[in-house]
Amino acid sequence: MVRPGFAASIVSASLAAIAAACEAPPSASTSPRLAESAPVLQGSGGAIGTSPALERAEVATPPGIAPADARPLVLLLHGLGDSGAGFERALGVPTLARDLHFSFAVPDGTLDRRGRRFWNAGAACCDFDGLAPDHLGQIGSLPDALEKGGGARFDSVIVVGFSNGAFMAHRLACDVPRVTGIVAIAGAVPGPTDAPCKPTHPVRTVIIHGDADAVVPYRGGPVLRDASRVVSSAAEAAATWALHNGCGALGAPTRRDLVKKLEGDETRIEAYEGCREPVELWTVEGADHLDVISRDLVGAAVKRALGK
């Protein structure tokens, strides 16, 4: 789909089909609000274990950016059971792209046995069937492939992920040198049984998490209440990136009102000092797993990740 008023270029990237495995546990990370606007896709003829959107990845560019102009690329990764199109609509991405002058792509994850799209981001989330698609390689190669396919030039690459997509954002920042920044919403950093996180450079990092999140617990604990899938806290995730980025102490918090359904200045922003690239923890007080899907909140975080 080419968005009205946007230029689009298409690139092909081959994916091998992977056979389905065991039954996945029930999902608690699909937002009813997202599902109303974007039902779970069944995959335009694709089989379980394939990812049609990564076979044909589209980049959209707002008016006013010439094909040869350098600009940021923002990759948006949906949560378990959602789709790229649903995530794009929920966040109003085309408007945000026009305001902040970036190109963007919103790929779909692989279909599991229940017909839900997921990202294979690590042991905790969310390849419950053991299909083992190489999402790290597929998404990590997109910026180069899109440049070659459409002649664009990306001077920075930001990954914005929600829930399962946030797990994937952390993994990409650990392993893909072209990733310059992430906005990780309600996810967690790689765990002790995952490959070590070894970024080659500092990564601008904004972590958003609701302190009432029971799906991916803000204070750490079982994902989807599954004791075999335990993750660290949001504060520990921020501290991990602060260490990678050579930061000093955590600075005094500031507050902003960025979630309309919650009263007051609900978002507490804590930034580390002396970092080679900024690391910030945005705690949304009183927010559950779904409340953080707020256009104002995510828009402000993307602006920060872009350094604007």
Beta strands, then each sheet from edge to edge (+ up, - down):
strand 1: 7-12
strand 2: 56-61
strand 3: 70-77
strand 4: 103-105
strand 5: 110-111
strand 6: 117-118
strand 7: 153-162
strand 8: 181-185
strand 9: 204-210
strand 10: 221-223
strand 11: 226-231
strand 12: 254-256
strand 13: 267-271
strand 14: 279-284
sheet 1: 1+ 2-
sheet 2: 4+ 3+ 7+ 8+ 9+ 14+ 13- 12+
sheet 3: 5+ 6-
sheet 4: 10+ 11-
end
